[in-house]
Amino acid sequence: MNIVTLLFQLIVCFSSLLAAVIITFRVRRFEKLNASFVQSGLMRIVQAAVHWIAFIITLIGIAVPFIAFFSSCIAFASSLPLAVRATRMKTAYFWPLPLVLAMASIVVAITQPLGLKVIALPKAADLPFKPSRARVIKTYDEGLWFEGIAAGEDGTLYLSGNRGLDFSKADYYREAHGELIARKPDGNERIIFRTPKGLTSGVPVVTQDNSIYLTGHGDTSYIWHIDASGQALSLAQFPAGAWPNGLDIGPDGMLYSPDSSLGVIWRVDPKNGHVEVAIRDAALQARAYISLAPGANGLHFKGHDLLVTVSDRTTVLRYAMNAQGQFSPASVMASGIPGDDFAIGMDGSLFITTHPYNTVVRVSPDGGRTIVGKMEQHIVGATDAVFGKTEHDRNTLYVVTDGGAFTGGPKTRGELVALEPYLKQ
């Protein structure tokens, strides 16, 4: 919370408290202001109760950002009867209290919209449930929340996760750092890369030579390159305000990353780190102001088709790439799915993780949509998925989760879960 927001919350608190005290106790020092309030017994009790509630909830909202928007709405509503009485009294003496209360409430509502964003989250379509067999491979330690996963040709899984995230803050990454874990087929694990403090670990992609590219987000965002020996370098740096999220290698050998903030798809040259805009499209953007979910999020190529999920708009978009590296206008492959990232199955189906919606959704080549994983299969806060690449696991869908961190807080544990969506039950 910034100091300006805190200041206006305190102004709302003080104004609400002052109004509550005057109307409840008829304080002599403010005897003249007493005329600002209704005089009849029952209505006076109701008005006093509203001011006390506004004061208490605003005080709570200072510590709990989710409450702040709703408390400001109550405080604003409590200022309206005061403004009406001030109009009737026809003197400027009665205007400062309702004006200060109303204006400060508006500022708080604008600067602390988390509660509004939560209730405005996009609605997922009601889809049939066809469960896949599931098993939990590993539950990790408290506070390790996964963001991405990739699979190597040798069966190694690369899990990117973060520690120290605080989703109640706009700069949720401020105290965080990311980790990239290499998990061998025998279960042995080691951390091969840690981001600096204040930078998250995003989505990894593995090349044929077993080097890894990884997105990272913070005040400044990057793509990292970790070579086969474990040496890590910053390959590309993005402009201010950018949020590169998913990542894949295109058929032209370039890296492509969807920007969750700016409504673009970035193209990055892996040889020199040159960054340019490959696609700019309003359909990639989240809704203005009220969105909590990201815009463009997960990205993968299916042949020469670039597929991207747009979380806040619950769409999966397709852009066809021509031989010159140019893209066609978007077509909608699926809707009603607030997707995070996804994997592509052997039959071309998309398996889309929905993060706080706690599902994995399958979109068949014919457009059919079914849920193949839910909370009872430990699909809780699922962020990404990948199919294995060896003959033993190429039909196993590995899903990483944050364990439900949005509601569970710092003690939640990320998990690695295996689904078998092609196994007939």
C-alpha positions as CSV (number, residue, x, y, z in Angstrom):
1,M,0.0,0.0,0.0
2,N,1.4,3.4,-0.9
3,I,1.4,6.4,1.5
4,V,-1.2,8.3,-0.4
5,T,-3.8,5.5,-0.2
6,L,-3.1,5.1,3.5
7,L,-3.5,8.8,4.1
8,F,-6.9,8.8,2.4
9,Q,-8.0,5.7,4.3
10,L,-7.1,7.4,7.5
11,I,-9.2,10.5,6.4
12,V,-12.2,8.2,5.8
13,C,-11.7,6.6,9.2
14,F,-11.5,10.0,11.0
15,S,-14.4,11.5,9.1
16,S,-16.6,8.4,9.7
17,L,-15.6,8.3,13.4
18,L,-16.4,12.0,13.8
19,A,-19.8,11.6,12.2
20,A,-20.5,8.5,14.3
21,V,-19.5,10.3,17.6
22,I,-21.6,13.4,16.8
23,I,-24.7,11.5,15.9
24,T,-24.5,9.0,18.7
25,F,-23.4,11.2,21.6
26,R,-24.6,14.7,20.5
27,V,-21.2,16.1,21.5
28,R,-21.5,19.7,22.7
29,R,-18.4,20.9,20.9
30,F,-20.1,19.9,17.6
31,E,-23.6,20.9,18.6
32,K,-24.1,23.0,15.5
33,L,-23.0,20.1,13.2
34,N,-25.7,17.9,14.9
35,A,-28.2,19.6,12.5
36,S,-26.4,17.7,9.7
37,F,-28.0,14.5,10.8
38,V,-31.6,13.3,10.8
39,Q,-33.4,14.0,14.1
40,S,-36.1,11.3,14.2
41,G,-35.2,8.4,16.6
42,L,-35.2,5.3,14.4
43,M,-33.6,6.9,11.3
44,R,-31.0,8.5,13.6
45,I,-30.1,5.1,15.0
46,V,-29.8,3.7,11.4
47,Q,-27.6,6.6,10.3
48,A,-25.4,6.3,13.4
49,A,-25.0,2.5,12.7
50,V,-23.9,3.2,9.1
51,H,-21.2,5.6,10.2
52,W,-19.9,3.2,12.9
53,I,-19.8,0.4,10.3
54,A,-18.0,2.6,7.8
55,F,-15.4,3.5,10.5
56,I,-14.8,-0.1,11.6
57,I,-14.7,-1.6,8.1
58,T,-12.4,1.1,6.8
59,L,-10.1,0.5,9.8
60,I,-10.1,-3.2,8.9
61,G,-9.5,-2.4,5.2
62,I,-6.2,-0.7,6.1
63,A,-4.9,-4.2,7.1
64,V,-6.9,-6.3,4.7
65,P,-6.8,-4.8,1.1
66,F,-9.7,-6.9,-0.1
67,I,-12.0,-5.1,2.3
68,A,-10.9,-1.6,1.3
69,F,-13.1,-1.2,-1.8
70,F,-16.2,-2.3,0.0
71,S,-15.5,-0.1,3.0
72,S,-15.1,2.9,0.8
73,C,-18.4,2.2,-0.9
74,I,-20.1,2.2,2.5
75,A,-18.4,5.4,3.6
76,F,-19.4,7.1,0.4
77,A,-23.0,6.0,0.8
78,S,-22.9,7.4,4.4
79,S,-21.9,10.8,3.0
80,L,-25.0,11.1,0.8
81,P,-27.6,11.9,3.6
82,L,-25.1,14.5,5.0
83,A,-24.9,16.1,1.5
84,V,-28.7,16.1,1.2
85,R,-29.0,17.8,4.6
86,A,-26.3,20.3,3.8
87,T,-28.1,21.3,0.6
88,R,-31.3,21.9,2.6
89,M,-29.5,23.9,5.3
90,K,-28.3,26.3,2.6
91,T,-25.1,27.2,4.3
92,A,-21.5,26.3,3.6
93,Y,-20.8,25.3,7.2
94,F,-22.3,21.9,6.7
95,W,-20.5,20.9,3.5
96,P,-16.9,20.1,4.6
97,L,-17.8,16.8,6.4
98,P,-19.8,15.2,3.5
99,L,-17.4,16.5,0.9
100,V,-14.2,15.2,2.7
101,L,-15.9,11.8,3.4
102,A,-17.1,11.4,-0.2
103,M,-13.9,12.5,-1.9
104,A,-11.6,10.4,0.3
105,S,-13.9,7.4,-0.2
106,I,-13.7,7.8,-4.0
107,V,-9.9,8.0,-3.9
108,V,-9.7,4.8,-1.7
109,A,-12.0,3.0,-4.1
110,I,-9.9,3.9,-7.1
111,T,-6.6,3.1,-5.5
112,Q,-7.7,-0.1,-3.7
113,P,-10.0,-2.0,-6.2
114,L,-9.0,-5.5,-5.2
115,G,-12.4,-6.4,-3.8
116,L,-14.1,-5.2,-7.0
117,K,-11.6,-7.2,-9.1
118,V,-12.3,-10.3,-7.2
119,I,-16.1,-10.1,-7.7
120,A,-15.6,-9.2,-11.4
121,L,-13.4,-12.2,-12.1
122,P,-14.5,-13.8,-15.4
123,K,-17.0,-16.7,-15.2
124,A,-15.9,-20.1,-16.4
125,A,-18.3,-22.0,-18.6
126,D,-20.2,-24.9,-16.9
127,L,-18.5,-27.9,-18.6
128,P,-19.0,-31.7,-18.3
129,F,-16.6,-33.5,-16.0
130,K,-14.8,-36.6,-17.4
131,P,-12.1,-37.3,-14.8
132,S,-8.7,-38.6,-15.6
133,R,-6.7,-40.9,-13.4
134,A,-4.5,-38.7,-11.2
135,R,-1.7,-39.2,-8.8
136,V,0.3,-36.7,-6.7
137,I,4.0,-37.1,-7.5
138,K,5.2,-34.6,-4.9
139,T,3.9,-32.0,-2.5
140,Y,6.6,-29.4,-1.9
141,D,7.4,-27.3,1.1
142,E,5.4,-24.3,2.4
143,G,5.4,-21.2,0.3
144,L,6.9,-22.7,-2.9
145,W,4.3,-21.9,-5.5
146,F,4.8,-23.2,-9.1
147,E,4.3,-21.1,-12.2
148,G,5.6,-23.2,-15.1
149,I,6.9,-26.6,-16.2
150,A,8.8,-28.0,-19.2
151,A,10.0,-31.4,-20.2
152,G,13.3,-32.5,-21.6
153,E,13.9,-35.3,-24.1
154,D,15.8,-37.3,-21.4
155,G,12.7,-37.3,-19.1
156,T,13.9,-34.4,-16.9
157,L,11.1,-32.1,-15.7
158,Y,11.9,-28.4,-15.2
159,L,9.7,-26.8,-12.6
160,S,9.7,-23.0,-12.1
161,G,8.4,-21.7,-8.8
162,N,8.5,-18.7,-6.5
163,R,8.9,-18.0,-2.8
164,G,7.8,-14.9,-1.0
165,L,4.9,-13.8,-3.2
166,D,2.2,-11.7,-1.6
167,F,-0.9,-11.6,-3.9
168,S,-2.6,-9.0,-1.7
169,K,-0.2,-6.3,-3.0
170,A,0.1,-4.8,-6.5
171,D,3.8,-5.4,-6.4
172,Y,3.3,-9.0,-5.2
173,Y,6.8,-9.9,-6.4
174,R,8.7,-7.3,-4.3
175,E,10.0,-9.7,-1.7
176,A,9.9,-12.8,-3.9
177,H,12.5,-14.8,-5.7
178,G,12.2,-17.6,-8.2
179,E,13.7,-21.0,-8.5
180,L,14.1,-23.4,-11.4
181,I,14.2,-27.1,-10.3
182,A,15.4,-29.9,-12.4
183,R,13.7,-33.2,-11.5
184,K,15.2,-36.4,-13.0
185,P,13.1,-39.4,-13.8
186,D,14.4,-41.2,-10.7
187,G,13.0,-38.3,-8.5
188,N,16.3,-36.6,-7.7
189,E,16.0,-32.9,-7.8
190,R,18.3,-29.9,-7.7
191,I,17.8,-26.1,-8.1
192,I,19.7,-25.0,-11.2
193,F,18.8,-21.3,-11.1
194,R,17.5,-18.7,-8.7
195,T,16.3,-15.3,-9.8
196,P,17.4,-12.1,-8.0
197,K,15.1,-10.9,-5.2
198,G,12.2,-8.9,-6.7
199,L,12.0,-11.0,-9.8
200,T,9.7,-14.0,-10.3
201,S,10.4,-17.2,-12.2
202,G,8.0,-17.5,-15.0
203,V,7.6,-20.2,-17.7
204,P,10.5,-22.3,-19.0
205,V,11.1,-23.9,-22.4
206,V,13.7,-26.5,-23.2
207,T,15.7,-26.5,-26.4
208,Q,17.1,-29.6,-28.2
209,D,20.6,-29.0,-26.7
210,N,19.0,-29.0,-23.2
211,S,19.5,-25.3,-22.5
212,I,16.5,-23.5,-21.0
213,Y,14.9,-20.1,-21.6
214,L,12.8,-18.7,-18.7
215,T,10.6,-15.6,-18.4
216,G,10.9,-13.5,-15.3
217,H,8.8,-10.6,-14.1
218,G,9.4,-7.7,-11.7
219,D,9.8,-4.0,-12.0
220,T,11.8,-4.9,-15.0
221,S,11.2,-8.2,-16.8
222,Y,13.6,-10.5,-18.5
223,I,14.1,-13.7,-20.4
224,W,16.9,-15.8,-18.9
225,H,19.1,-18.3,-20.7
226,I,20.4,-21.2,-18.7
227,D,22.8,-23.4,-20.7
228,A,23.4,-27.1,-20.3
229,S,26.2,-26.5,-17.9
230,G,24.0,-24.4,-15.6
231,Q,25.4,-21.0,-16.5
232,A,22.6,-18.4,-16.5
233,L,22.6,-15.1,-18.3
234,S,20.0,-12.4,-18.9
235,L,19.2,-12.8,-22.7
236,A,16.6,-10.0,-23.1
237,Q,15.2,-7.1,-21.1
238,F,11.7,-5.8,-21.8
239,P,10.3,-2.2,-21.7
240,A,8.8,-0.7,-18.5
241,G,5.4,-2.0,-17.8
242,A,5.9,-5.3,-19.8
243,W,4.9,-8.6,-18.3
244,P,6.2,-11.5,-20.5
245,N,4.4,-14.6,-19.2
246,G,4.3,-17.8,-21.3
247,L,7.0,-18.8,-23.6
248,D,7.6,-21.0,-26.6
249,I,10.0,-21.4,-29.6
250,G,8.4,-20.7,-32.9
251,P,9.0,-22.6,-36.2
252,D,11.3,-19.8,-37.2
253,G,13.6,-20.5,-34.2
254,M,12.5,-17.3,-32.4
255,L,11.2,-17.0,-28.9
256,Y,7.6,-15.8,-28.5
257,S,6.1,-14.6,-25.2
258,P,2.6,-13.2,-24.6
259,D,2.5,-10.0,-22.5
260,S,-0.1,-10.1,-19.8
261,S,-0.3,-6.4,-19.4
262,L,0.3,-4.7,-22.8
263,G,-1.7,-6.8,-25.2
264,V,1.2,-7.8,-27.4
265,I,3.1,-11.0,-28.3
266,W,6.9,-10.4,-28.1
267,R,9.4,-11.9,-30.5
268,V,12.9,-12.4,-29.1
269,D,16.0,-13.4,-31.1
270,P,17.8,-16.1,-29.0
271,K,21.1,-15.2,-30.7
272,N,21.3,-11.6,-29.6
273,G,18.3,-10.9,-27.3
274,H,16.7,-8.4,-29.7
275,V,13.1,-7.8,-28.6
276,E,10.3,-6.7,-31.0
277,V,6.5,-6.8,-31.2
278,A,5.3,-9.7,-33.3
279,I,1.5,-9.1,-32.7
280,R,-0.4,-6.2,-31.2
281,D,-4.1,-6.9,-30.6
282,A,-6.7,-5.5,-28.3
283,A,-8.1,-9.1,-28.0
284,L,-4.9,-9.9,-26.0
285,Q,-5.6,-7.3,-23.3
286,A,-7.5,-7.8,-20.0
287,R,-10.5,-5.5,-19.3
288,A,-9.5,-2.1,-18.1
289,Y,-9.4,-1.3,-14.3
290,I,-11.6,-4.2,-13.1
291,S,-9.5,-7.1,-14.2
292,L,-7.6,-9.2,-11.7
293,A,-6.8,-12.0,-14.1
294,P,-4.1,-11.4,-16.7
295,G,-4.6,-10.7,-20.3
296,A,-2.6,-12.9,-22.7
297,N,-1.0,-15.6,-20.6
298,G,0.0,-19.0,-22.0
299,L,1.4,-19.5,-25.5
300,H,2.4,-22.5,-27.6
301,F,2.9,-23.2,-31.3
302,K,0.9,-26.0,-33.0
303,G,2.7,-26.3,-36.3
304,H,2.6,-22.7,-37.7
305,D,-0.4,-21.7,-35.6
306,L,0.4,-19.6,-32.6
307,L,-2.1,-20.4,-29.8
308,V,-2.6,-18.1,-26.8
309,T,-4.9,-18.1,-23.8
310,V,-6.3,-14.7,-22.7
311,S,-7.3,-15.3,-19.0
312,D,-9.5,-12.3,-18.3
313,R,-11.5,-12.8,-21.5
314,T,-11.7,-16.6,-21.2
315,T,-10.6,-17.1,-24.7
316,V,-8.1,-19.2,-26.6
317,L,-6.9,-17.4,-29.7
318,R,-5.2,-18.7,-32.9
319,Y,-2.9,-16.7,-35.1
320,A,-1.6,-18.3,-38.3
321,M,2.0,-17.6,-39.1
322,N,3.1,-17.3,-42.8
323,A,6.6,-17.9,-44.3
324,Q,7.6,-14.3,-43.7
325,G,6.9,-14.5,-40.0
326,Q,3.7,-12.4,-40.2
327,F,0.5,-13.4,-38.4
328,S,-3.1,-13.5,-39.5
329,P,-5.9,-11.8,-37.5
330,A,-7.0,-13.8,-34.5
331,S,-9.6,-16.4,-34.6
332,V,-11.3,-17.8,-31.4
333,M,-10.6,-21.5,-30.9
334,A,-12.4,-21.7,-27.6
335,S,-14.2,-19.5,-25.1
336,G,-15.5,-19.8,-21.6
337,I,-12.1,-21.0,-20.3
338,P,-10.2,-18.6,-18.0
339,G,-6.9,-20.3,-19.0
340,D,-3.5,-19.9,-17.5
341,D,-1.1,-22.0,-19.6
342,F,-1.7,-25.3,-21.5
343,A,-0.2,-28.4,-23.1
344,I,-0.9,-29.9,-26.5
345,G,-1.7,-33.7,-26.6
346,M,-0.9,-36.3,-29.1
347,D,-4.3,-35.9,-30.9
348,G,-4.0,-32.1,-31.0
349,S,-6.2,-31.5,-27.9
350,L,-5.4,-28.6,-25.7
351,F,-5.2,-29.2,-21.9
352,I,-5.6,-25.9,-20.2
353,T,-4.9,-25.1,-16.6
354,T,-7.2,-22.5,-15.0
355,H,-5.2,-21.5,-11.9
356,P,-7.7,-20.2,-9.2
357,Y,-10.6,-22.0,-10.9
358,N,-8.9,-25.3,-10.0
359,T,-9.5,-27.3,-13.1
360,V,-7.8,-28.7,-16.2
361,V,-9.9,-28.3,-19.3
362,R,-9.5,-30.4,-22.4
363,V,-10.4,-28.7,-25.8
364,S,-10.7,-31.4,-28.4
365,P,-9.8,-30.7,-32.1
366,D,-13.5,-30.6,-32.9
367,G,-14.0,-27.8,-30.3
368,G,-15.5,-30.0,-27.5
369,R,-14.7,-28.9,-24.0
370,T,-14.6,-31.1,-20.9
371,I,-13.0,-30.9,-17.5
372,V,-10.5,-33.7,-16.9
373,G,-9.1,-32.6,-13.6
374,K,-10.6,-30.9,-10.5
375,M,-9.8,-30.2,-6.8
376,E,-10.4,-33.8,-5.8
377,Q,-7.5,-34.8,-8.0
378,H,-5.3,-32.2,-6.4
379,I,-5.8,-29.7,-9.2
380,V,-5.7,-26.7,-6.8
381,G,-4.2,-23.5,-8.3
382,A,-3.0,-25.3,-11.4
383,T,-0.7,-22.9,-13.4
384,D,0.9,-25.0,-16.2
385,A,1.1,-28.5,-17.7
386,V,3.3,-30.5,-20.0
387,F,3.3,-33.9,-21.5
388,G,6.4,-36.1,-21.0
389,K,8.7,-36.7,-23.9
390,T,9.9,-40.3,-23.3
391,E,8.2,-43.5,-24.5
392,H,7.2,-44.1,-20.8
393,D,5.4,-40.8,-20.2
394,R,4.5,-39.1,-23.5
395,N,0.8,-39.5,-22.6
396,T,1.2,-38.4,-19.0
397,L,0.2,-34.8,-18.4
398,Y,2.3,-33.3,-15.6
399,V,0.5,-30.4,-13.9
400,V,2.1,-27.9,-11.5
401,T,0.1,-26.0,-8.9
402,D,0.5,-23.3,-6.2
403,G,-1.7,-25.3,-3.8
404,G,-4.4,-22.6,-3.8
405,A,-2.2,-19.7,-2.8
406,F,-4.8,-17.0,-3.5
407,T,-6.9,-18.1,-0.6
408,G,-4.5,-20.3,1.4
409,G,-1.8,-17.8,2.0
410,P,1.9,-18.4,2.8
411,K,1.5,-21.9,4.2
412,T,0.2,-23.4,0.9
413,R,2.3,-25.9,-0.9
414,G,2.8,-26.3,-4.6
415,E,2.3,-29.8,-6.0
416,L,3.4,-31.8,-9.0
417,V,0.4,-33.9,-10.2
418,A,0.3,-36.5,-13.0
419,L,-2.9,-37.0,-15.0
420,E,-3.6,-39.7,-17.6
421,P,-6.1,-38.1,-19.9
422,Y,-5.7,-40.7,-22.7
423,L,-6.1,-43.7,-20.4
424,K,-9.5,-45.3,-20.8
425,Q,-11.3,-45.8,-17.5
